[in-house]
């Protein structure tokens, strides 16, 4: 497997691979550590907690975790943890022996020439889990047979390709129709409480990916778009009905009339009361 980055060619060197790893629980949590290699960890059984970049991630079978150089992590069991996992550890080095320092998703993005974003603990489909386990077992067989670096690299490339399609494909370049569907949903539900996380789940995207590409296509983030719809609706009501401001605020989705008034003034350019009078 070769990764071309900034005109330098990096080759993979396998450091460790295991399909049924289990750490006897420690009494105390061992502090996270970081190094220059890549980890691909697939939870195969039990439950527990992984620590990655200062965050605690509950584990369950079928979840995949990827870490790269410089990312602090700890996969050891502590207390009542019982996590078992399959794992591959490798590094990417150039002709001078220098290690690549890109994060896992950045490295995979360079290799595949596709945008890659990853949420730690992504749950793979059962079929994808079985296939990945089989490919990891095959990698170990090749290593034990000492078939050479070429065959090991080819098998590792096959594993990473599978991971890309199983764990990253849902955030590959999104068809405009998908973002149109989210925009239409906001149009018809703008009065409701909508979170970026919930909208992203509907589109099978990460929140950051949805926000960034929605803004690229429509000029504003999904939540800003919702706010604009609420304020436009409020403008229409202020011109056509005599309802109190708090009722209008609630009708368009704002529970706090004072927040509504401040937001209205900042975005429309004048307070809602003055806006109402200007139309009479």
N, C-alpha and C positions, 0 to 999 in steps of 0.2 A: 504494500500500500504506500503510495506516495502522495504527499500533500504539497502543492505549490503555493507558497505564500511570499509575496513581495520578492519574486524572482529567485527565492531560495527553495530548494527541494528538501522536504523532510520525509524521513522514512520511519516506520513504526518499529519499536523494539518491545516485544512482549516481556513483561516482568513477572506476571503471576496470573493464573487462571484457576478457578475452582467452581464446581457446580453445586455443591452442598456445604456451604461454609456455616459454621455455628461457633459463636464465641460464648464460652461459659460466662454467665453474668458476673460482673464485678460488684463489689459492695458500694463503690463510689464511682461516679461518672469520671471517666478519663478525659482530660482536657482535649479539645479538638486540635488537629495539627494540619499542616499544609506542606506540599512538596511539588516537584516539577512533573509529576506524571498524571495520567488520566485514569479515572475509575469509571467503570460501567457496572452498576450493581442492580441486580434483579431480585426482588424479594420473592422467595419461594415458599415460605411457611412461617408460622408463628406470628408474633406481633411485638412491637416495642417502639423505640424511638431512635431516629437518626438525628444528628446535629450537623447542620450545614450552614456555614456563614452566619452563625449566631442565631439561627432559627431551629426550633424543634419540629421534626416531621414524624408524626405517627406512621408506623409501617403496617402494611398488610400485603398478603400474597398478590402478585401481579403488578406491583408498583415498580417503577424503574427510577433510579437515581444516577445522575451523571455529574461528576466533578472534574475540574481541570486544575492546571498549575495555579498555585496561590490561593485556591479556595479552601478555607478551613472546613474540616469535616471530622466526624467521629461515628463509626458504624458499630462500635462495641456494645454488647448487651450489658445493662446495669439493672440492679434491683430485680424486678419480676419480668424483665424483657426476655423474649424467647425467639427473636427474629433469626431466621435462616435465609441465606441468600446465595445466589450464583454471582460470581464476580470476575471481571477482567481488569487487570492493571497493565497499562502500557505507556510508553513515552514516545514522543515524536522528536527526532534529532536530525540536524542537518549534517553536511559533510564534515564539518569541523567538530561535531559532537555536541553542539549547542542545542539545548532543549527548546521546543516551542512553548510559548507562554500564553497562548490564547485560551480562553475559556472553552469548555467542551462544545457548546453550541456555536461559538465563533469559529472554532476549528472545523466543525462539520459544515458550517455555512461556506467556508472557503473551499472545502473539498467538493461539495455538491453544487456549488454556485447557486444555492437556493437560500432564501431567508430562513433562518432557524431561530426560534425562540423556544424555551423549555421551561416548564413548571415542575419543580422538584416533586417527585412522588406521582408523576403521571401514571394512570392506571392503563395498562395494555389490555387489549382484548384477549380472551383465553386462547384463541388460536395463535395469536402473535406471541404469547408467552411460551406456548409449547414449541413453536418454531425457533424462537430465540434460544431456549434451553438446548434444543437439539444442535444448533449451530455452535453454541458454547462448548458442548460436549465434544463435538467434532474438532474444535480448536485444541482441546486438551489432548485428544488422541493424536493429533498431528505433532504436538509438542513432545509427547512421550515417545513417538516413533522417530523423533529427531529427523524429520523430513526436510528440514532446512528453513531458512528465513523466508524464502519466496512463497512456499505453500502456507506458512503461518500468516504472512502478510495478506495473501489472497483471502484466507478464511476470515481474518480480522476485518478486511474491507467488506466482505459479504455480511458480516455481523453489523457493521456500522450502517451499511445500506439498509438492512432490515430495520434497524433502530430508527433511521431517518423516516422511513415510510410508516412505521408503527407509532412513533411518538412525536414526530415533527410534521408529518404531512398535513395535519389539520391546520397548520399555520403557514403553509406554503402560499404563494401569491393567490389572493382571494379574488374570485370573479366579482365584478361590480354588482352583479345581481344579488350576491350574498349581502353586501353592504346596503343595497337598496332595500332588501327585506328588513334589515334592522332599522333603517330610516323610516320605512312605512310603519313598523311596529311602534316606534316612538311617536309618530304622528297620531296614531289611534289610541295611545296609552299615555300621552304626555301629562295627564292630570294625576297619574299614579306615581307611586314611589318606584323609580327605576334606578338600579345601580349598574355601574359599568361591569361589575362581575357577573351579574345576572344576564345582561345583554350579551356578554362574551360567551357565556355558556350556551345561549341560544344559537349563536353562530359557530360554536365549536372552535373558538379562538381564545387566545390569551387576552386579558384586558388591555395590556400595553399594545399588542398588535392591533386590536380593534380600534383603540383610540387613535393610534398613529395613522392608520390607513383610512379611517373614516374622515379624519381631518384633511388628509391629502386629497381625498376625493370631493369632499363637500365644504372644506374651508373651516370647519370647527369640529370639536369633539362631540361625541354622542350626547353627553350631559349638557354641554353648552347649547346644542341644538334643541334639546328638550326645554331648557330655560327660555330660549327665544320663542318657542311655540307657546309656552305659558304666558309670556309677556305680550305677545301679539294677540292672544285670545283676550287677555285683560284689557288691552287697548280697545278692542271692539266692544267689550262689555261696558267700559267706562263711557263710551260715546252713545250707547243705546239704552242702558238701563240705569235706574236710580238706586240700585242696591248699595248698601254700605260697603266700604272698602274691605272690611274683614270677610264679608260674604263673597265678594269677587275674588279675593285672595284664595279662599278655600275652594271656590269653584274651579279655579285654574290649577290647583294643586299645592298652594302654599298654606301651611298650617299657621305660620307666624306672620301676622299682618305687618309687623314692624320690619321684619326681614324682607317681605314683599315690597314694602315702600322704599326701603333703601336700595334694593336691587333694581326696582323700576326707575328710580331717580338716576342711578348710575348708568343704566343702559339706554334709557329712553331720553334722558337729558332734563327731565323735570319731574317733580313729585306726581303721583297718580291723581291727587285732588286738583292740582293746577292743570294737568293734562285734560281732565274731565271738563273743567271750566273753559278751556281753550276751544272746545268743540261746540260750545253753546253760543 
